[in-house]
Amino acid sequence: KSFLNHTAYLSCYFPNSPKTDIKDLRVFWQKGFVEVVHEVNYGQEKHDNLSPKYINRTKMDMDKWTLQLLNAGIVDEGQYTCIVQHRDKGSPKVIHTSACLLHIIANYSQPEIAWLHTGELKPNEYLNLSCSSSGGYPEPKQMIWLISYENVTNRLMRHMDVSQDAVTKLYNVTSKLNIRVPTNTLTNISCLLHLGEQLGSLVSVPLGI
């Protein structure tokens, strides 16, 4: 995983236990089956075959056998393969291949609750709220409303509208809530954006009514 516009680190997982001289090895990285991302030809970096979008964006750490992909973007997501060849009697022979999947993460803004109506609130009327968060990636799992009063918290699931920016590919999400105005008790309303198991959740500042 890598944060958007940061450096992604892709490991080749090549132990090189025989400590073969780098001048006897050819190492190249490719994305999918067609795009060449980086190439080290018998100790020398080679740029002739690189896909244009990777030129000047990669560095290979030959001690750690890790490729650095600079300024990683959403279009860079996907599977990368590292192939190592050894110069054996003049003709190169593949001695190692490995693959890794790159996922890009962009932080969502803290969810924010907004009033969708004007005028004074009266008991037993309905309250219209929206909760929004923007500029994140990947697409979130769900948005949940939390209604808390007298040590009880109810979780309400409502439809989540998701839109994706055509240029940046980042997501914006909104959910709407329509509930009766609580009477005689302080109620806190907040919304929780669930981003997935590994990315956790974001919660809004509670709205007290």
Disulfide bonds with the S-S distance in Angstrom:
Cys12-Cys82 1.89
Cys131-Cys191 1.76
